[in-house]
């Protein structure tokens, strides 16, 4: 059912699908002690429904952040050579910043 929401062609359709999903699932979990965690998840979805719908308007994903996280994890694995935390933080800033692109640009001038 969550894929059904994700595949909505428009924000309006997504909003309708979320509402429909919440109504159907609330009926299913009401009075079921084993499904209390699901009821909590439904409450969370209901609370953040507008942010979920914004996904259709922005088209943005967290792919860039996930890619940068991979770079940061690689820096952490090499962190044995850093003398202190400040050096490690500086390395994270250097990896995450566009300094390399700026340097490439100055070389071409």
Order of alpha helices (4+ residues) and beta strands (2+ residues): alpha-alpha-alpha-alpha-alpha-alpha-alpha
